[in-house]
Amino acid sequence: MGEGGGRLGFSYPFGPTPDSLVPFTERTVELAGQADFDPFYVLPPAERLDTLGPGLFDRELSNISEKEKIGHVK
């Protein structure tokens, strides 16, 4: 999980624009870094994702590059 692992950061933008997404994301990570550590604030391991139920996880997402995923939110 990157910085803030085991920590929860929450923020939301007002009128998001492509230029506001980077500062918005940076602020969320910054807030997570200031939160108290909680071992339950983590994503489930990949081997457990099949137990989440139908439609909650698409294994094909691992075939899409990070750059392409970021491009979809711009």
PDB file of N, H, CA, C and O in Angstrom:
ATOM      1  N   MET A   1       0.844  -1.174   0.000  1.00  0.00           N
ATOM      2  CA  MET A   1       0.000   0.000   0.000  1.00  0.00           C
ATOM      3  C   MET A   1       0.874   1.216   0.000  1.00  0.00           C
ATOM      4  O   MET A   1       1.510   0.941   1.017  1.00  0.00           O
ATOM      5  N   GLY A   2       1.247   2.078  -0.300  1.00  0.00           N
ATOM      6  H   GLY A   2       0.731   2.301  -1.127  1.00  0.00           H
ATOM      7  CA  GLY A   2       2.200   3.149  -0.261  1.00  0.00           C
ATOM      8  C   GLY A   2       2.227   3.857   1.064  1.00  0.00           C
ATOM      9  O   GLY A   2       1.901   3.270   2.097  1.00  0.00           O
ATOM     10  N   GLU A   3       2.608   5.097   1.046  1.00  0.00           N
ATOM     11  H   GLU A   3       2.873   5.573   0.207  1.00  0.00           H
ATOM     12  CA  GLU A   3       2.653   5.877   2.282  1.00  0.00           C
ATOM     13  C   GLU A   3       1.279   5.892   2.920  1.00  0.00           C
ATOM     14  O   GLU A   3       0.257   5.859   2.235  1.00  0.00           O
ATOM     15  N   GLY A   4       1.271   5.942   4.240  1.00  0.00           N
ATOM     16  H   GLY A   4       2.101   5.969   4.796  1.00  0.00           H
ATOM     17  CA  GLY A   4      -0.001   5.971   4.943  1.00  0.00           C
ATOM     18  C   GLY A   4      -0.571   4.581   5.184  1.00  0.00           C
ATOM     19  O   GLY A   4      -1.691   4.470   5.684  1.00  0.00           O
ATOM     20  N   GLY A   5       0.169   3.494   4.841  1.00  0.00           N
ATOM     21  H   GLY A   5       1.079   3.584   4.435  1.00  0.00           H
ATOM     22  CA  GLY A   5      -0.332   2.144   5.056  1.00  0.00           C
ATOM     23  C   GLY A   5      -0.778   1.969   6.497  1.00  0.00           C
ATOM     24  O   GLY A   5      -0.035   2.298   7.421  1.00  0.00           O
ATOM     25  N   GLY A   6      -1.976   1.456   6.695  1.00  0.00           N
ATOM     26  H   GLY A   6      -2.580   1.189   5.944  1.00  0.00           H
ATOM     27  CA  GLY A   6      -2.513   1.305   8.042  1.00  0.00           C
ATOM     28  C   GLY A   6      -3.046   2.605   8.603  1.00  0.00           C
ATOM     29  O   GLY A   6      -3.328   2.702   9.797  1.00  0.00           O
ATOM     30  N   ARG A   7      -3.186   3.601   7.749  1.00  0.00           N
ATOM     31  H   ARG A   7      -2.957   3.522   6.779  1.00  0.00           H
ATOM     32  CA  ARG A   7      -3.716   4.892   8.177  1.00  0.00           C
ATOM     33  C   ARG A   7      -4.769   5.330   7.162  1.00  0.00           C
ATOM     34  O   ARG A   7      -4.658   5.021   5.975  1.00  0.00           O
ATOM     35  N   LEU A   8      -5.770   6.035   7.619  1.00  0.00           N
ATOM     36  H   LEU A   8      -5.860   6.285   8.583  1.00  0.00           H
ATOM     37  CA  LEU A   8      -6.859   6.456   6.753  1.00  0.00           C
ATOM     38  C   LEU A   8      -6.794   7.959   6.545  1.00  0.00           C
ATOM     39  O   LEU A   8      -6.774   8.728   7.506  1.00  0.00           O
ATOM     40  N   GLY A   9      -6.759   8.371   5.292  1.00  0.00           N
ATOM     41  H   GLY A   9      -6.775   7.746   4.511  1.00  0.00           H
ATOM     42  CA  GLY A   9      -6.819   9.790   4.951  1.00  0.00           C
ATOM     43  C   GLY A   9      -8.059  10.029   4.126  1.00  0.00           C
ATOM     44  O   GLY A   9      -8.359   9.243   3.227  1.00  0.00           O
ATOM     45  N   PHE A  10      -8.781  11.080   4.402  1.00  0.00           N
ATOM     46  H   PHE A  10      -8.537  11.718   5.132  1.00  0.00           H
ATOM     47  CA  PHE A  10     -10.027  11.353   3.706  1.00  0.00           C
ATOM     48  C   PHE A  10     -10.052  12.820   3.305  1.00  0.00           C
ATOM     49  O   PHE A  10      -9.774  13.703   4.116  1.00  0.00           O
ATOM     50  N   SER A  11     -10.384  13.065   2.055  1.00  0.00           N
ATOM     51  H   SER A  11     -10.609  12.348   1.396  1.00  0.00           H
ATOM     52  CA  SER A  11     -10.591  14.434   1.592  1.00  0.00           C
ATOM     53  C   SER A  11     -11.493  14.384   0.380  1.00  0.00           C
ATOM     54  O   SER A  11     -11.723  13.314  -0.184  1.00  0.00           O
ATOM     55  N   TYR A  12     -12.000  15.516  -0.018  1.00  0.00           N
ATOM     56  H   TYR A  12     -11.814  16.385   0.440  1.00  0.00           H
ATOM     57  CA  TYR A  12     -12.836  15.574  -1.213  1.00  0.00           C
ATOM     58  C   TYR A  12     -12.664  16.932  -1.869  1.00  0.00           C
ATOM     59  O   TYR A  12     -12.493  17.937  -1.180  1.00  0.00           O
ATOM     60  N   PRO A  13     -12.707  16.970  -3.193  1.00  0.00           N
ATOM     61  CA  PRO A  13     -12.533  18.238  -3.901  1.00  0.00           C
ATOM     62  C   PRO A  13     -13.882  18.905  -4.163  1.00  0.00           C
ATOM     63  O   PRO A  13     -14.915  18.239  -4.221  1.00  0.00           O
ATOM     64  N   PHE A  14     -13.857  20.206  -4.317  1.00  0.00           N
ATOM     65  H   PHE A  14     -13.018  20.748  -4.270  1.00  0.00           H
ATOM     66  CA  PHE A  14     -15.034  20.948  -4.748  1.00  0.00           C
ATOM     67  C   PHE A  14     -14.834  21.266  -6.222  1.00  0.00           C
ATOM     68  O   PHE A  14     -13.869  21.941  -6.579  1.00  0.00           O
ATOM     69  N   GLY A  15     -15.715  20.797  -7.073  1.00  0.00           N
ATOM     70  H   GLY A  15     -16.499  20.248  -6.783  1.00  0.00           H
ATOM     71  CA  GLY A  15     -15.582  21.050  -8.504  1.00  0.00           C
ATOM     72  C   GLY A  15     -14.274  20.540  -9.057  1.00  0.00           C
ATOM     73  O   GLY A  15     -13.468  21.338  -9.535  1.00  0.00           O
ATOM     74  N   PRO A  16     -14.023  19.218  -9.012  1.00  0.00           N
ATOM     75  CA  PRO A  16     -12.735  18.689  -9.455  1.00  0.00           C
ATOM     76  C   PRO A  16     -12.443  19.025 -10.912  1.00  0.00           C
ATOM     77  O   PRO A  16     -13.320  18.982 -11.775  1.00  0.00           O
ATOM     78  N   THR A  17     -11.200  19.355 -11.149  1.00  0.00           N
ATOM     79  H   THR A  17     -10.487  19.390 -10.448  1.00  0.00           H
ATOM     80  CA  THR A  17     -10.697  19.603 -12.499  1.00  0.00           C
ATOM     81  C   THR A  17      -9.444  18.752 -12.664  1.00  0.00           C
ATOM     82  O   THR A  17      -8.878  18.297 -11.670  1.00  0.00           O
ATOM     83  N   PRO A  18      -9.005  18.531 -13.891  1.00  0.00           N
ATOM     84  CA  PRO A  18      -7.760  17.758 -14.060  1.00  0.00           C
ATOM     85  C   PRO A  18      -6.595  18.352 -13.268  1.00  0.00           C
ATOM     86  O   PRO A  18      -5.768  17.608 -12.742  1.00  0.00           O
ATOM     87  N   ASP A  19      -6.518  19.679 -13.176  1.00  0.00           N
ATOM     88  H   ASP A  19      -7.190  20.284 -13.603  1.00  0.00           H
ATOM     89  CA  ASP A  19      -5.421  20.316 -12.439  1.00  0.00           C
ATOM     90  C   ASP A  19      -5.538  20.147 -10.927  1.00  0.00           C
ATOM     91  O   ASP A  19      -4.545  20.281 -10.212  1.00  0.00           O
ATOM     92  N   SER A  20      -6.729  19.858 -10.439  1.00  0.00           N
ATOM     93  H   SER A  20      -7.536  19.749 -11.020  1.00  0.00           H
ATOM     94  CA  SER A  20      -6.900  19.741  -8.986  1.00  0.00           C
ATOM     95  C   SER A  20      -6.701  18.316  -8.479  1.00  0.00           C
ATOM     96  O   SER A  20      -6.634  18.108  -7.268  1.00  0.00           O
ATOM     97  N   LEU A  21      -6.603  17.333  -9.365  1.00  0.00           N
ATOM     98  H   LEU A  21      -6.657  17.502 -10.349  1.00  0.00           H
ATOM     99  CA  LEU A  21      -6.509  15.945  -8.912  1.00  0.00           C
ATOM    100  C   LEU A  21      -5.205  15.626  -8.205  1.00  0.00           C
ATOM    101  O   LEU A  21      -5.209  14.896  -7.214  1.00  0.00           O
ATOM    102  N   VAL A  22      -4.083  16.156  -8.690  1.00  0.00           N
ATOM    103  H   VAL A  22      -4.079  16.749  -9.495  1.00  0.00           H
ATOM    104  CA  VAL A  22      -2.802  15.873  -8.033  1.00  0.00           C
ATOM    105  C   VAL A  22      -2.760  16.482  -6.634  1.00  0.00           C
ATOM    106  O   VAL A  22      -2.444  15.768  -5.683  1.00  0.00           O
ATOM    107  N   PRO A  23      -3.067  17.784  -6.466  1.00  0.00           N
ATOM    108  CA  PRO A  23      -3.054  18.327  -5.101  1.00  0.00           C
ATOM    109  C   PRO A  23      -4.064  17.633  -4.185  1.00  0.00           C
ATOM    110  O   PRO A  23      -3.794  17.436  -3.000  1.00  0.00           O
ATOM    111  N   PHE A  24      -5.209  17.267  -4.723  1.00  0.00           N
ATOM    112  H   PHE A  24      -5.428  17.426  -5.686  1.00  0.00           H
ATOM    113  CA  PHE A  24      -6.223  16.556  -3.951  1.00  0.00           C
ATOM    114  C   PHE A  24      -5.675  15.221  -3.438  1.00  0.00           C
ATOM    115  O   PHE A  24      -5.845  14.882  -2.267  1.00  0.00           O
ATOM    116  N   THR A  25      -5.018  14.473  -4.319  1.00  0.00           N
ATOM    117  H   THR A  25      -4.880  14.748  -5.270  1.00  0.00           H
ATOM    118  CA  THR A  25      -4.447  13.180  -3.941  1.00  0.00           C
ATOM    119  C   THR A  25      -3.313  13.363  -2.941  1.00  0.00           C
ATOM    120  O   THR A  25      -3.221  12.620  -1.964  1.00  0.00           O
ATOM    121  N   GLU A  26      -2.452  14.346  -3.180  1.00  0.00           N
ATOM    122  H   GLU A  26      -2.527  14.949  -3.974  1.00  0.00           H
ATOM    123  CA  GLU A  26      -1.351  14.616  -2.252  1.00  0.00           C
ATOM    124  C   GLU A  26      -1.878  14.972  -0.867  1.00  0.00           C
ATOM    125  O   GLU A  26      -1.321  14.535   0.140  1.00  0.00           O
ATOM    126  N   ARG A  27      -2.949  15.762  -0.811  1.00  0.00           N
ATOM    127  H   ARG A  27      -3.401  16.117  -1.629  1.00  0.00           H
ATOM    128  CA  ARG A  27      -3.529  16.158   0.472  1.00  0.00           C
ATOM    129  C   ARG A  27      -4.101  14.941   1.203  1.00  0.00           C
ATOM    130  O   ARG A  27      -3.959  14.823   2.420  1.00  0.00           O
ATOM    131  N   THR A  28      -4.740  14.046   0.468  1.00  0.00           N
ATOM    132  H   THR A  28      -4.855  14.142  -0.521  1.00  0.00           H
ATOM    133  CA  THR A  28      -5.293  12.838   1.081  1.00  0.00           C
ATOM    134  C   THR A  28      -4.184  11.990   1.697  1.00  0.00           C
ATOM    135  O   THR A  28      -4.327  11.499   2.817  1.00  0.00           O
ATOM    136  N   VAL A  29      -3.086  11.816   0.972  1.00  0.00           N
ATOM    137  H   VAL A  29      -2.971  12.214   0.063  1.00  0.00           H
ATOM    138  CA  VAL A  29      -1.954  11.038   1.491  1.00  0.00           C
ATOM    139  C   VAL A  29      -1.342  11.749   2.697  1.00  0.00           C
ATOM    140  O   VAL A  29      -0.964  11.098   3.671  1.00  0.00           O
ATOM    141  N   GLU A  30      -1.242  13.081   2.639  1.00  0.00           N
ATOM    142  H   GLU A  30      -1.550  13.610   1.848  1.00  0.00           H
ATOM    143  CA  GLU A  30      -0.715  13.846   3.771  1.00  0.00           C
ATOM    144  C   GLU A  30      -1.580  13.635   5.012  1.00  0.00           C
ATOM    145  O   GLU A  30      -1.055  13.414   6.104  1.00  0.00           O
ATOM    146  N   LEU A  31      -2.888  13.702   4.851  1.00  0.00           N
ATOM    147  H   LEU A  31      -3.314  13.881   3.965  1.00  0.00           H
ATOM    148  CA  LEU A  31      -3.791  13.496   5.984  1.00  0.00           C
ATOM    149  C   LEU A  31      -3.689  12.082   6.534  1.00  0.00           C
ATOM    150  O   LEU A  31      -3.772  11.881   7.746  1.00  0.00           O
ATOM    151  N   ALA A  32      -3.510  11.105   5.661  1.00  0.00           N
ATOM    152  H   ALA A  32      -3.443  11.268   4.676  1.00  0.00           H
ATOM    153  CA  ALA A  32      -3.337   9.726   6.128  1.00  0.00           C
ATOM    154  C   ALA A  32      -2.079   9.612   6.975  1.00  0.00           C
ATOM    155  O   ALA A  32      -2.068   8.895   7.976  1.00  0.00           O
ATOM    156  N   GLY A  33      -1.025  10.311   6.584  1.00  0.00           N
ATOM    157  H   GLY A  33      -1.034  10.893   5.771  1.00  0.00           H
ATOM    158  CA  GLY A  33       0.222  10.272   7.338  1.00  0.00           C
ATOM    159  C   GLY A  33       0.103  10.873   8.730  1.00  0.00           C
ATOM    160  O   GLY A  33       0.912  10.573   9.607  1.00  0.00           O
ATOM    161  N   GLN A  34      -0.908  11.724   8.940  1.00  0.00           N
ATOM    162  H   GLN A  34      -1.566  11.967   8.227  1.00  0.00           H
ATOM    163  CA  GLN A  34      -1.115  12.365  10.239  1.00  0.00           C
ATOM    164  C   GLN A  34      -2.074  11.583  11.133  1.00  0.00           C
ATOM    165  O   GLN A  34      -2.207  11.878  12.321  1.00  0.00           O
ATOM    166  N   ALA A  35      -2.737  10.592  10.556  1.00  0.00           N
ATOM    167  H   ALA A  35      -2.630  10.353   9.591  1.00  0.00           H
ATOM    168  CA  ALA A  35      -3.714   9.810  11.310  1.00  0.00           C
ATOM    169  C   ALA A  35      -3.009   8.744  12.154  1.00  0.00           C
ATOM    170  O   ALA A  35      -1.869   8.364  11.886  1.00  0.00           O
ATOM    171  N   ASP A  36      -3.710   8.284  13.162  1.00  0.00           N
ATOM    172  H   ASP A  36      -4.636   8.592  13.379  1.00  0.00           H
ATOM    173  CA  ASP A  36      -3.192   7.195  13.988  1.00  0.00           C
ATOM    174  C   ASP A  36      -3.175   5.903  13.181  1.00  0.00           C
ATOM    175  O   ASP A  36      -4.057   5.658  12.358  1.00  0.00           O
ATOM    176  N   PHE A  37      -2.166   5.085  13.428  1.00  0.00           N
ATOM    177  H   PHE A  37      -1.450   5.284  14.097  1.00  0.00           H
ATOM    178  CA  PHE A  37      -2.050   3.785  12.765  1.00  0.00           C
ATOM    179  C   PHE A  37      -3.158   2.864  13.263  1.00  0.00           C
ATOM    180  O   PHE A  37      -3.449   2.817  14.458  1.00  0.00           O
ATOM    181  N   ASP A  38      -3.769   2.135  12.340  1.00  0.00           N
ATOM    182  H   ASP A  38      -3.532   2.173  11.369  1.00  0.00           H
ATOM    183  CA  ASP A  38      -4.754   1.116  12.686  1.00  0.00           C
ATOM    184  C   ASP A  38      -4.504  -0.072  11.766  1.00  0.00           C
ATOM    185  O   ASP A  38      -4.603   0.080  10.548  1.00  0.00           O
ATOM    186  N   PRO A  39      -4.185  -1.239  12.296  1.00  0.00           N
ATOM    187  CA  PRO A  39      -3.858  -2.385  11.448  1.00  0.00           C
ATOM    188  C   PRO A  39      -5.022  -2.840  10.569  1.00  0.00           C
ATOM    189  O   PRO A  39      -4.819  -3.640   9.656  1.00  0.00           O
ATOM    190  N   PHE A  40      -6.229  -2.351  10.823  1.00  0.00           N
ATOM    191  H   PHE A  40      -6.394  -1.702  11.565  1.00  0.00           H
ATOM    192  CA  PHE A  40      -7.386  -2.762  10.022  1.00  0.00           C
ATOM    193  C   PHE A  40      -7.622  -1.861   8.809  1.00  0.00           C
ATOM    194  O   PHE A  40      -8.492  -2.157   7.991  1.00  0.00           O
ATOM    195  N   TYR A  41      -6.861  -0.764   8.677  1.00  0.00           N
ATOM    196  H   TYR A  41      -6.154  -0.524   9.342  1.00  0.00           H
ATOM    197  CA  TYR A  41      -6.982   0.112   7.513  1.00  0.00           C
ATOM    198  C   TYR A  41      -6.055  -0.372   6.404  1.00  0.00           C
ATOM    199  O   TYR A  41      -5.077   0.298   6.074  1.00  0.00           O
ATOM    200  N   VAL A  42      -6.353  -1.516   5.837  1.00  0.00           N
ATOM    201  H   VAL A  42      -7.148  -2.060   6.105  1.00  0.00           H
ATOM    202  CA  VAL A  42      -5.560  -2.084   4.754  1.00  0.00           C
ATOM    203  C   VAL A  42      -6.492  -2.737   3.740  1.00  0.00           C
ATOM    204  O   VAL A  42      -7.639  -3.059   4.050  1.00  0.00           O
ATOM    205  N   LEU A  43      -5.984  -2.927   2.530  1.00  0.00           N
ATOM    206  H   LEU A  43      -5.052  -2.666   2.278  1.00  0.00           H
ATOM    207  CA  LEU A  43      -6.733  -3.666   1.524  1.00  0.00           C
ATOM    208  C   LEU A  43      -6.519  -5.152   1.759  1.00  0.00           C
ATOM    209  O   LEU A  43      -5.471  -5.549   2.268  1.00  0.00           O
ATOM    210  N   PRO A  44      -7.488  -5.978   1.398  1.00  0.00           N
ATOM    211  CA  PRO A  44      -7.294  -7.412   1.590  1.00  0.00           C
ATOM    212  C   PRO A  44      -6.205  -7.942   0.669  1.00  0.00           C
ATOM    213  O   PRO A  44      -6.002  -7.398  -0.416  1.00  0.00           O
ATOM    214  N   PRO A  45      -5.500  -8.994   1.081  1.00  0.00           N
ATOM    215  CA  PRO A  45      -4.489  -9.585   0.207  1.00  0.00           C
ATOM    216  C   PRO A  45      -5.143 -10.099  -1.083  1.00  0.00           C
ATOM    217  O   PRO A  45      -6.317 -10.469  -1.075  1.00  0.00           O
ATOM    218  N   ALA A  46      -4.402 -10.122  -2.170  1.00  0.00           N
ATOM    219  H   ALA A  46      -3.448  -9.821  -2.177  1.00  0.00           H
ATOM    220  CA  ALA A  46      -4.938 -10.517  -3.469  1.00  0.00           C
ATOM    221  C   ALA A  46      -5.599 -11.891  -3.423  1.00  0.00           C
ATOM    222  O   ALA A  46      -6.617 -12.107  -4.081  1.00  0.00           O
ATOM    223  N   GLU A  47      -5.038 -12.819  -2.658  1.00  0.00           N
ATOM    224  H   GLU A  47      -4.212 -12.644  -2.124  1.00  0.00           H
ATOM    225  CA  GLU A  47      -5.616 -14.161  -2.623  1.00  0.00           C
ATOM    226  C   GLU A  47      -6.995 -14.190  -1.964  1.00  0.00           C
ATOM    227  O   GLU A  47      -7.729 -15.166  -2.123  1.00  0.00           O
ATOM    228  N   ARG A  48      -7.355 -13.151  -1.234  1.00  0.00           N
ATOM    229  H   ARG A  48      -6.758 -12.358  -1.104  1.00  0.00           H
ATOM    230  CA  ARG A  48      -8.665 -13.101  -0.580  1.00  0.00           C
ATOM    231  C   ARG A  48      -9.687 -12.342  -1.413  1.00  0.00           C
ATOM    232  O   ARG A  48     -10.865 -12.321  -1.056  1.00  0.00           O
ATOM    233  N   LEU A  49      -9.278 -11.723  -2.506  1.00  0.00           N
ATOM    234  H   LEU A  49      -8.321 -11.740  -2.796  1.00  0.00           H
ATOM    235  CA  LEU A  49     -10.193 -10.898  -3.283  1.00  0.00           C
ATOM    236  C   LEU A  49     -11.348 -11.688  -3.881  1.00  0.00           C
ATOM    237  O   LEU A  49     -12.428 -11.137  -4.093  1.00  0.00           O
ATOM    238  N   ASP A  50     -11.138 -12.964  -4.153  1.00  0.00           N
ATOM    239  H   ASP A  50     -10.260 -13.412  -3.980  1.00  0.00           H
ATOM    240  CA  ASP A  50     -12.215 -13.779  -4.700  1.00  0.00           C
ATOM    241  C   ASP A  50     -13.355 -13.965  -3.702  1.00  0.00           C
ATOM    242  O   ASP A  50     -14.477 -14.282  -4.099  1.00  0.00           O
ATOM    243  N   THR A  51     -13.083 -13.773  -2.423  1.00  0.00           N
ATOM    244  H   THR A  51     -12.172 -13.516  -2.101  1.00  0.00           H
ATOM    245  CA  THR A  51     -14.119 -13.965  -1.411  1.00  0.00           C
ATOM    246  C   THR A  51     -14.973 -12.718  -1.224  1.00  0.00           C
ATOM    247  O   THR A  51     -15.901 -12.729  -0.416  1.00  0.00           O
ATOM    248  N   LEU A  52     -14.683 -11.651  -1.948  1.00  0.00           N
ATOM    249  H   LEU A  52     -13.929 -11.642  -2.605  1.00  0.00           H
ATOM    250  CA  LEU A  52     -15.437 -10.414  -1.780  1.00  0.00           C
ATOM    251  C   LEU A  52     -16.825 -10.478  -2.404  1.00  0.00           C
ATOM    252  O   LEU A  52     -17.664  -9.623  -2.122  1.00  0.00           O
ATOM    253  N   GLY A  53     -17.078 -11.455  -3.228  1.00  0.00           N
ATOM    254  H   GLY A  53     -16.397 -12.151  -3.457  1.00  0.00           H
ATOM    255  CA  GLY A  53     -18.388 -11.582  -3.851  1.00  0.00           C
ATOM    256  C   GLY A  53     -18.344 -11.158  -5.306  1.00  0.00           C
ATOM    257  O   GLY A  53     -17.392 -10.515  -5.749  1.00  0.00           O
ATOM    258  N   PRO A  54     -19.373 -11.520  -6.040  1.00  0.00           N
ATOM    259  CA  PRO A  54     -19.390 -11.226  -7.480  1.00  0.00           C
ATOM    260  C   PRO A  54     -19.456  -9.728  -7.756  1.00  0.00           C
ATOM    261  O   PRO A  54     -20.188  -8.985  -7.103  1.00  0.00           O
ATOM    262  N   GLY A  55     -18.675  -9.313  -8.737  1.00  0.00           N
ATOM    263  H   GLY A  55     -18.080  -9.917  -9.267  1.00  0.00           H
ATOM    264  CA  GLY A  55     -18.722  -7.929  -9.175  1.00  0.00           C
ATOM    265  C   GLY A  55     -17.944  -6.929  -8.354  1.00  0.00           C
ATOM    266  O   GLY A  55     -17.941  -5.744  -8.686  1.00  0.00           O
ATOM    267  N   LEU A  56     -17.282  -7.360  -7.293  1.00  0.00           N
ATOM    268  H   LEU A  56     -17.285  -8.323  -7.023  1.00  0.00           H
ATOM    269  CA  LEU A  56     -16.563  -6.417  -6.450  1.00  0.00           C
ATOM    270  C   LEU A  56     -15.088  -6.295  -6.810  1.00  0.00           C
ATOM    271  O   LEU A  56     -14.417  -5.368  -6.355  1.00  0.00           O
ATOM    272  N   PHE A  57     -14.581  -7.204  -7.610  1.00  0.00           N
ATOM    273  H   PHE A  57     -15.126  -7.956  -7.980  1.00  0.00           H
ATOM    274  CA  PHE A  57     -13.186  -7.128  -8.011  1.00  0.00           C
ATOM    275  C   PHE A  57     -13.036  -7.735  -9.396  1.00  0.00           C
ATOM    276  O   PHE A  57     -13.560  -8.812  -9.679  1.00  0.00           O
ATOM    277  N   ASP A  58     -12.316  -7.030 -10.250  1.00  0.00           N
ATOM    278  H   ASP A  58     -11.890  -6.155 -10.020  1.00  0.00           H
ATOM    279  CA  ASP A  58     -12.069  -7.502 -11.607  1.00  0.00           C
ATOM    280  C   ASP A  58     -10.575  -7.782 -11.742  1.00  0.00           C
ATOM    281  O   ASP A  58      -9.766  -6.854 -11.737  1.00  0.00           O
ATOM    282  N   ARG A  59     -10.207  -9.051 -11.860  1.00  0.00           N
ATOM    283  H   ARG A  59     -10.864  -9.805 -11.863  1.00  0.00           H
ATOM    284  CA  ARG A  59      -8.794  -9.422 -11.960  1.00  0.00           C
ATOM    285  C   ARG A  59      -8.114  -8.807 -13.181  1.00  0.00           C
ATOM    286  O   ARG A  59      -6.889  -8.688 -13.194  1.00  0.00           O
ATOM    287  N   GLU A  60      -8.859  -8.418 -14.192  1.00  0.00           N
ATOM    288  H   GLU A  60      -9.855  -8.515 -14.182  1.00  0.00           H
ATOM    289  CA  GLU A  60      -8.280  -7.803 -15.390  1.00  0.00           C
ATOM    290  C   GLU A  60      -7.647  -6.444 -15.082  1.00  0.00           C
ATOM    291  O   GLU A  60      -6.829  -5.960 -15.865  1.00  0.00           O
ATOM    292  N   LEU A  61      -8.008  -5.826 -13.967  1.00  0.00           N
ATOM    293  H   LEU A  61      -8.673  -6.219 -13.331  1.00  0.00           H
ATOM    294  CA  LEU A  61      -7.415  -4.538 -13.598  1.00  0.00           C
ATOM    295  C   LEU A  61      -5.907  -4.633 -13.440  1.00  0.00           C
ATOM    296  O   LEU A  61      -5.196  -3.653 -13.660  1.00  0.00           O
ATOM    297  N   SER A  62      -5.415  -5.801 -13.062  1.00  0.00           N
ATOM    298  H   SER A  62      -5.992  -6.598 -12.883  1.00  0.00           H
ATOM    299  CA  SER A  62      -3.966  -5.955 -12.894  1.00  0.00           C
ATOM    300  C   SER A  62      -3.241  -5.942 -14.236  1.00  0.00           C
ATOM    301  O   SER A  62      -2.017  -5.818 -14.266  1.00  0.00           O
ATOM    302  N   ASN A  63      -3.967  -6.067 -15.340  1.00  0.00           N
ATOM    303  H   ASN A  63      -4.961  -6.167 -15.315  1.00  0.00           H
ATOM    304  CA  ASN A  63      -3.363  -6.027 -16.670  1.00  0.00           C
ATOM    305  C   ASN A  63      -3.287  -4.614 -17.246  1.00  0.00           C
ATOM    306  O   ASN A  63      -2.732  -4.418 -18.328  1.00  0.00           O
ATOM    307  N   ILE A  64      -3.835  -3.633 -16.540  1.00  0.00           N
ATOM    308  H   ILE A  64      -4.286  -3.791 -15.661  1.00  0.00           H
ATOM    309  CA  ILE A  64      -3.831  -2.240 -16.991  1.00  0.00           C
ATOM    310  C   ILE A  64      -2.709  -1.505 -16.263  1.00  0.00           C
ATOM    311  O   ILE A  64      -2.585  -1.599 -15.042  1.00  0.00           O
ATOM    312  N   SER A  65      -1.900  -0.778 -17.018  1.00  0.00           N
ATOM    313  H   SER A  65      -2.001  -0.702 -18.010  1.00  0.00           H
ATOM    314  CA  SER A  65      -0.769  -0.080 -16.407  1.00  0.00           C
ATOM    315  C   SER A  65      -1.257   1.045 -15.489  1.00  0.00           C
ATOM    316  O   SER A  65      -2.358   1.573 -15.644  1.00  0.00           O
ATOM    317  N   GLU A  66      -0.400   1.389 -14.533  1.00  0.00           N
ATOM    318  H   GLU A  66       0.494   0.960 -14.407  1.00  0.00           H
ATOM    319  CA  GLU A  66      -0.729   2.478 -13.615  1.00  0.00           C
ATOM    320  C   GLU A  66      -0.936   3.777 -14.396  1.00  0.00           C
ATOM    321  O   GLU A  66      -1.841   4.552 -14.088  1.00  0.00           O
ATOM    322  N   LYS A  67      -0.100   4.010 -15.399  1.00  0.00           N
ATOM    323  H   LYS A  67       0.636   3.380 -15.649  1.00  0.00           H
ATOM    324  CA  LYS A  67      -0.211   5.225 -16.213  1.00  0.00           C
ATOM    325  C   LYS A  67      -1.577   5.295 -16.899  1.00  0.00           C
ATOM    326  O   LYS A  67      -2.196   6.358 -16.946  1.00  0.00           O
ATOM    327  N   GLU A  68      -2.042   4.170 -17.426  1.00  0.00           N
ATOM    328  H   GLU A  68      -1.539   3.307 -17.387  1.00  0.00           H
ATOM    329  CA  GLU A  68      -3.329   4.142 -18.099  1.00  0.00           C
ATOM    330  C   GLU A  68      -4.473   4.367 -17.097  1.00  0.00           C
ATOM    331  O   GLU A  68      -5.442   5.060 -17.407  1.00  0.00           O
ATOM    332  N   LYS A  69      -4.360   3.787 -15.908  1.00  0.00           N
ATOM    333  H   LYS A  69      -3.573   3.224 -15.656  1.00  0.00           H
ATOM    334  CA  LYS A  69      -5.388   3.993 -14.879  1.00  0.00           C
ATOM    335  C   LYS A  69      -5.466   5.467 -14.493  1.00  0.00           C
ATOM    336  O   LYS A  69      -6.558   6.019 -14.355  1.00  0.00           O
ATOM    337  N   ILE A  70      -4.314   6.101 -14.318  1.00  0.00           N
ATOM    338  H   ILE A  70      -3.427   5.653 -14.430  1.00  0.00           H
ATOM    339  CA  ILE A  70      -4.276   7.520 -13.975  1.00  0.00           C
ATOM    340  C   ILE A  70      -4.894   8.342 -15.096  1.00  0.00           C
ATOM    341  O   ILE A  70      -5.584   9.327 -14.834  1.00  0.00           O
ATOM    342  N   GLY A  71      -4.653   7.947 -16.341  1.00  0.00           N
ATOM    343  H   GLY A  71      -4.092   7.147 -16.553  1.00  0.00           H
ATOM    344  CA  GLY A  71      -5.220   8.656 -17.478  1.00  0.00           C
ATOM    345  C   GLY A  71      -6.744   8.662 -17.484  1.00  0.00           C
ATOM    346  O   GLY A  71      -7.353   9.585 -18.025  1.00  0.00           O
ATOM    347  N   HIS A  72      -7.360   7.660 -16.900  1.00  0.00           N
ATOM    348  H   HIS A  72      -6.865   6.910 -16.461  1.00  0.00           H
ATOM    349  CA  HIS A  72      -8.805   7.585 -16.860  1.00  0.00           C
ATOM    350  C   HIS A  72      -9.427   8.570 -15.874  1.00  0.00           C
ATOM    351  O   HIS A  72     -10.612   8.881 -15.993  1.00  0.00           O
ATOM    352  N   VAL A  73      -8.665   9.064 -14.913  1.00  0.00           N
ATOM    353  H   VAL A  73      -7.703   8.811 -14.816  1.00  0.00           H
ATOM    354  CA  VAL A  73      -9.214  10.016 -13.951  1.00  0.00           C
ATOM    355  C   VAL A  73      -8.905  11.460 -14.312  1.00  0.00           C
ATOM    356  O   VAL A  73      -9.344  12.380 -13.623  1.00  0.00           O
ATOM    357  N   LYS A  74      -8.159  11.663 -15.379  1.00  0.00           N
ATOM    358  H   LYS A  74      -7.803  10.916 -15.939  1.00  0.00           H
ATOM    359  CA  LYS A  74      -7.848  13.031 -15.796  1.00  0.00           C
ATOM    360  C   LYS A  74      -8.908  13.565 -16.708  1.00  0.00           C
ATOM    361  O   LYS A  74      -8.814  14.706 -17.162  1.00  0.00           O
TER     362      LYS A  74
END
